[in-house]
Amino acid sequence: MSESFDPFARHRQGRSEEPGSGPRPGANTVSSELAQKLLPAQRLLDWLQHWAKPTVSARDIYMYGPRSIRDRERAIDLAGILVGHGWLIPNKTRRRDMREWQIVRKPIIHPTVAAE
């Protein structure tokens, strides 16, 4: 037992030990942050393609939507992203604390959030 145990040795295999050989810090942070925001919105958009009704409410999203979106505030925020990209249109509701949107159906096979 003269060798010391290194729990991270297997993780470092295949990586160069030279500093500066990896990605630059801060490189693509803007696009990666944007992708982090759009990925859940894309999941919501994919789910909306299977939603049979012409409208969807925040309650429908956080009750029946993807599991990663089952929070009221998150559902409303992601729906706001889809409104900004033209996939949802806000509807007037009878209650001020209720949110409802009309789904915009476009003839696209695999729609993306950024599709115009």
VEXKOL-92964 format. One line per field, with one value per residue: x, y, z of N, C-alpha, C, CB in turn; residue in three letters; residue number from 1. Coordinates in pm, whole numbers, always signed. Glycine has a CB too. Layout:
REM residues N
n_px	X,...
n_py	Y,...
n_pz	Z,...
ca_px	X,...
ca_py	Y,...
ca_pz	Z,...
c_px	X,...
c_py	Y,...
c_pz	Z,...
cb_px	X,...
cb_py	Y,...
cb_pz	Z,...
rest	ALA,...
nr	NUM,...
//
This chain:
REM residues 116
n_px	+82,+190,+126,-71,-421,-611,-904,-996,-857,-941,-1128,-972,-840,-734,-750,-572,-314,-225,-241,-484,-551,-807,-1154,-1200,-1259,-1577,-1635,-1882,-2083,-2309,-2464,-2495,-2635,-2870,-2956,-3003,-3229,-3409,-3441,-3624,-3851,-3873,-3937,-4191,-4321,-4307,-4472,-4712,-4781,-4908,-5128,-5472,-5669,-5772,-5685,-5475,-5421,-5242,-5270,-5331,-5083,-4904,-5019,-5059,-4851,-4501,-4288,-4074,-4170,-4366,-4451,-4602,-4504,-4287,-4413,-4566,-4362,-4226,-4432,-4452,-4215,-4278,-4489,-4351,-4211,-4411,-4571,-4777,-5079,-5193,-5498,-5792,-5913,-6166,-6098,-5862,-5633,-5595,-5440,-5437,-5384,-5400,-5322,-5093,-5107,-4884,-4794,-4564,-4332,-4144,-4147,-3955,-3859,-3740,-3822,-3965
n_py	-119,+122,+309,+602,+650,+778,+926,+1058,+986,+820,+986,+1190,+1069,+1073,+1344,+1644,+1773,+2029,+2371,+2596,+2455,+2376,+2484,+2838,+3043,+3183,+3170,+3142,+3179,+3337,+3223,+2970,+3024,+3122,+2893,+2734,+2858,+2829,+2554,+2429,+2570,+2474,+2209,+2250,+2353,+2129,+1957,+2099,+2057,+1817,+1865,+1861,+2059,+2394,+2601,+2668,+2660,+2804,+2636,+2391,+2344,+2315,+2101,+1889,+1903,+1871,+1709,+1861,+2115,+2158,+2371,+2663,+2932,+2883,+2766,+2982,+3165,+3026,+3005,+3272,+3309,+3158,+3312,+3540,+3440,+3386,+3155,+3125,+3298,+3541,+3513,+3685,+3649,+3541,+3574,+3756,+3630,+3415,+3249,+3217,+3087,+3104,+2851,+2866,+2710,+2589,+2487,+2300,+2037,+1955,+2175,+2452,+2664,+2901,+2922,+3105
n_pz	+0,-76,-265,-303,-286,-548,-599,-824,-1046,-1258,-1373,-1478,-1686,-2019,-2044,-2096,-1892,-1908,-1828,-1953,-2178,-2199,-2246,-2280,-1996,-1964,-2231,-2474,-2284,-2294,-2499,-2390,-2158,-2268,-2400,-2178,-2076,-2286,-2324,-2129,-2217,-2475,-2417,-2309,-2535,-2705,-2560,-2578,-2841,-2838,-2687,-2678,-2671,-2776,-2618,-2331,-1985,-1704,-1492,-1620,-1738,-1518,-1393,-1578,-1754,-1863,-1626,-1526,-1524,-1341,-1161,-1051,-1092,-1260,-1480,-1571,-1634,-1842,-2028,-2087,-2228,-2454,-2547,-2621,-2839,-3014,-2999,-2821,-2733,-2516,-2333,-2225,-1899,-1663,-1403,-1209,-1119,-1279,-1550,-1898,-2225,-2582,-2808,-3069,-3362,-3587,-3918,-3884,-3864,-3658,-3433,-3312,-3039,-3121,-3383,-3644
ca_px	+0,+277,+62,-186,-542,-659,-1040,-1028,-764,-1016,-1195,-873,-782,-767,-746,-437,-293,-173,-339,-518,-584,-952,-1227,-1176,-1368,-1664,-1663,-2016,-2171,-2435,-2544,-2530,-2741,-2991,-2999,-3056,-3364,-3497,-3463,-3755,-3956,-3886,-4012,-4330,-4372,-4327,-4591,-4830,-4818,-4995,-5244,-5583,-5756,-5715,-5626,-5411,-5409,-5125,-5304,-5313,-4940,-4835,-5080,-5049,-4735,-4378,-4259,-3979,-4239,-4484,-4446,-4684,-4423,-4206,-4505,-4602,-4242,-4201,-4538,-4414,-4114,-4348,-4564,-4253,-4171,-4528,-4636,-4896,-5142,-5266,-5643,-5851,-5981,-6268,-6035,-5735,-5521,-5595,-5366,-5479,-5326,-5443,-5207,-5078,-5069,-4817,-4770,-4422,-4325,-4075,-4130,-3860,-3899,-3686,-3877,-4052
ca_py	+0,+239,+407,+669,+634,+901,+897,+1128,+944,+770,+1101,+1269,+995,+1128,+1489,+1699,+1841,+2162,+2477,+2672,+2371,+2358,+2601,+2964,+3080,+3286,+3148,+3093,+3182,+3398,+3126,+2858,+3072,+3128,+2755,+2686,+2912,+2783,+2410,+2399,+2626,+2379,+2094,+2292,+2361,+1991,+1905,+2169,+2000,+1702,+1911,+1854,+2176,+2512,+2689,+2602,+2749,+2777,+2517,+2275,+2321,+2260,+1974,+1784,+1927,+1798,+1710,+1966,+2244,+2152,+2476,+2770,+3044,+2836,+2748,+3115,+3221,+2958,+3046,+3406,+3292,+3114,+3428,+3626,+3378,+3375,+3024,+3138,+3430,+3553,+3532,+3752,+3551,+3597,+3600,+3825,+3542,+3302,+3272,+3127,+3124,+3033,+2787,+2894,+2586,+2619,+2362,+2264,+1900,+1961,+2316,+2496,+2790,+3013,+2925,+3220
ca_pz	+0,-84,-352,-244,-365,-610,-644,-948,-1151,-1373,-1433,-1550,-1797,-2149,-2042,-2083,-1765,-1933,-1804,-2073,-2292,-2199,-2298,-2210,-1905,-2018,-2372,-2503,-2168,-2333,-2573,-2303,-2068,-2349,-2422,-2050,-2062,-2393,-2318,-2070,-2303,-2585,-2365,-2300,-2672,-2752,-2491,-2630,-2971,-2810,-2610,-2773,-2664,-2843,-2516,-2219,-1870,-1622,-1412,-1708,-1760,-1402,-1350,-1678,-1839,-1831,-1482,-1489,-1529,-1254,-1061,-1108,-1140,-1373,-1592,-1622,-1697,-1969,-2119,-2129,-2333,-2575,-2596,-2688,-2965,-3100,-2994,-2737,-2731,-2390,-2335,-2110,-1814,-1575,-1273,-1228,-1085,-1371,-1674,-2005,-2354,-2701,-2869,-3211,-3432,-3714,-3993,-3876,-3811,-3529,-3406,-3211,-2977,-3198,-3520,-3670
c_px	+86,+216,-55,-305,-587,-799,-1074,-938,-838,-1085,-1099,-813,-827,-770,-602,-428,-245,-280,-364,-555,-735,-1021,-1197,-1289,-1448,-1695,-1801,-2108,-2306,-2522,-2582,-2639,-2874,-3045,-3058,-3199,-3459,-3524,-3595,-3871,-3979,-3963,-4161,-4393,-4397,-4452,-4718,-4874,-4912,-5119,-5361,-5670,-5691,-5652,-5564,-5399,-5282,-5149,-5289,-5165,-4878,-4902,-5051,-4924,-4614,-4344,-4164,-4044,-4356,-4473,-4516,-4601,-4342,-4293,-4541,-4482,-4216,-4308,-4510,-4308,-4181,-4435,-4469,-4208,-4290,-4599,-4762,-4946,-5221,-5415,-5686,-5929,-6079,-6214,-5899,-5615,-5513,-5521,-5410,-5424,-5389,-5317,-5206,-5026,-5009,-4789,-4621,-4414,-4262,-4050,-4024,-3906,-3857,-3740,-3974,-4164
c_py	+125,+346,+472,+657,+770,+875,+962,+1087,+897,+885,+1182,+1196,+1058,+1279,+1536,+1777,+1985,+2267,+2554,+2586,+2347,+2480,+2724,+2991,+3195,+3269,+3086,+3095,+3242,+3295,+3007,+2899,+3078,+2988,+2697,+2736,+2852,+2633,+2375,+2454,+2534,+2255,+2128,+2300,+2222,+1930,+1970,+2114,+1880,+1740,+1927,+1981,+2296,+2611,+2604,+2704,+2714,+2652,+2388,+2241,+2258,+2136,+1861,+1794,+1843,+1813,+1820,+2104,+2249,+2244,+2596,+2883,+3004,+2819,+2883,+3180,+3158,+2991,+3187,+3403,+3251,+3225,+3519,+3572,+3349,+3240,+3026,+3282,+3440,+3579,+3609,+3647,+3620,+3630,+3664,+3736,+3418,+3341,+3169,+3180,+3041,+2977,+2819,+2766,+2626,+2487,+2329,+2128,+1899,+2106,+2342,+2630,+2907,+3018,+3040,+3181
c_pz	+0,-173,-280,-340,-417,-665,-779,-1064,-1275,-1447,-1519,-1669,-1929,-2154,-2030,-1953,-1782,-1902,-1934,-2192,-2303,-2256,-2214,-2115,-1966,-2165,-2387,-2381,-2203,-2404,-2484,-2204,-2143,-2373,-2294,-2029,-2165,-2388,-2248,-2153,-2423,-2540,-2354,-2438,-2730,-2688,-2547,-2765,-2954,-2731,-2707,-2776,-2732,-2746,-2406,-2106,-1793,-1537,-1494,-1724,-1637,-1345,-1448,-1765,-1801,-1683,-1439,-1482,-1430,-1132,-1124,-1168,-1263,-1497,-1654,-1691,-1834,-2072,-2171,-2239,-2463,-2633,-2674,-2823,-3057,-3098,-2908,-2745,-2600,-2412,-2212,-2030,-1722,-1436,-1297,-1199,-1175,-1499,-1777,-2137,-2465,-2767,-3018,-3276,-3567,-3786,-4001,-3809,-3673,-3494,-3299,-3157,-3063,-3341,-3535,-3763
cb_px	-93,+415,+14,-154,-654,-562,-1137,-1017,-672,-1119,-1256,-765,-822,-898,-831,-401,-195,-125,-290,-405,-512,-1004,-1379,-1159,-1313,-1603,-1555,-2009,-2107,-2412,-2468,-2405,-2705,-2964,-2881,-2966,-3362,-3437,-3348,-3762,-3918,-3748,-3957,-4341,-4274,-4204,-4581,-4801,-4692,-4918,-5213,-5670,-5789,-5823,-5734,-5270,-5534,-5091,-5448,-5376,-4868,-4825,-5230,-5170,-4699,-4262,-4202,-3864,-4289,-4506,-4297,-4777,-4331,-4135,-4632,-4652,-4121,-4194,-4676,-4364,-4008,-4433,-4631,-4133,-4095,-4488,-4540,-4865,-5234,-5206,-5718,-5944,-5879,-6384,-6021,-5729,-5532,-5740,-5212,-5634,-5174,-5523,-5209,-4980,-5193,-4684,-4829,-4338,-4246,-3942,-4262,-3716,-3839,-3536,-3948,-3974
cb_py	+0,+198,+340,+819,+567,+949,+943,+1277,+832,+666,+1190,+1310,+845,+1076,+1545,+1789,+1764,+2174,+2573,+2759,+2238,+2330,+2574,+3080,+3120,+3417,+3058,+2953,+3261,+3521,+3077,+2807,+3211,+3199,+2668,+2732,+3064,+2818,+2342,+2456,+2769,+2339,+2052,+2428,+2438,+1904,+1929,+2318,+1958,+1596,+2046,+1736,+2210,+2582,+2786,+2544,+2739,+2899,+2529,+2302,+2452,+2363,+1991,+1788,+2072,+1848,+1578,+1969,+2273,+2010,+2510,+2827,+3094,+2703,+2674,+3205,+3201,+2807,+3040,+3487,+3188,+2992,+3507,+3644,+3250,+3404,+2921,+3099,+3453,+3665,+3397,+3872,+3470,+3501,+3470,+3947,+3499,+3257,+3265,+3113,+3106,+3126,+2633,+3016,+2489,+2698,+2374,+2372,+1809,+1879,+2376,+2506,+2803,+3006,+2792,+3338
cb_pz	+119,-136,-483,-214,-281,-723,-540,-926,-1099,-1329,-1324,-1457,-1791,-2192,-1927,-2204,-1680,-2077,-1693,-2110,-2281,-2058,-2299,-2309,-1766,-1998,-2436,-2557,-2055,-2424,-2696,-2228,-2009,-2483,-2469,-1933,-2075,-2525,-2248,-1929,-2351,-2640,-2227,-2229,-2761,-2719,-2339,-2641,-3048,-2735,-2536,-2739,-2516,-2923,-2458,-2258,-1778,-1531,-1357,-1846,-1794,-1296,-1333,-1765,-1835,-1917,-1442,-1589,-1671,-1206,-1016,-1003,-1030,-1337,-1546,-1507,-1606,-1948,-2050,-2011,-2292,-2545,-2477,-2600,-2938,-3236,-2940,-2589,-2858,-2304,-2344,-2155,-1732,-1562,-1190,-1141,-940,-1404,-1650,-2011,-2353,-2800,-2846,-3237,-3451,-3690,-4135,-3796,-3906,-3531,-3363,-3268,-2836,-3202,-3554,-3729
rest	MET,SER,GLU,SER,PHE,ASP,PRO,PHE,ALA,ARG,HIS,ARG,GLN,GLY,ARG,SER,GLU,GLU,PRO,GLY,SER,GLY,PRO,ARG,PRO,GLY,ALA,ASN,THR,VAL,SER,SER,GLU,LEU,ALA,GLN,LYS,LEU,LEU,PRO,ALA,GLN,ARG,LEU,LEU,ASP,TRP,LEU,GLN,HIS,TRP,ALA,LYS,PRO,THR,VAL,SER,ALA,ARG,ASP,ILE,TYR,MET,TYR,GLY,PRO,ARG,SER,ILE,ARG,ASP,ARG,GLU,ARG,ALA,ILE,ASP,LEU,ALA,GLY,ILE,LEU,VAL,GLY,HIS,GLY,TRP,LEU,ILE,PRO,ASN,LYS,THR,ARG,ARG,ARG,ASP,MET,ARG,GLU,TRP,GLN,ILE,VAL,ARG,LYS,PRO,ILE,ILE,HIS,PRO,THR,VAL,ALA,ALA,GLU
nr	1,2,3,4,5,6,7,8,9,10,11,12,13,14,15,16,17,18,19,20,21,22,23,24,25,26,27,28,29,30,31,32,33,34,35,36,37,38,39,40,41,42,43,44,45,46,47,48,49,50,51,52,53,54,55,56,57,58,59,60,61,62,63,64,65,66,67,68,69,70,71,72,73,74,75,76,77,78,79,80,81,82,83,84,85,86,87,88,89,90,91,92,93,94,95,96,97,98,99,100,101,102,103,104,105,106,107,108,109,110,111,112,113,114,115,116
//
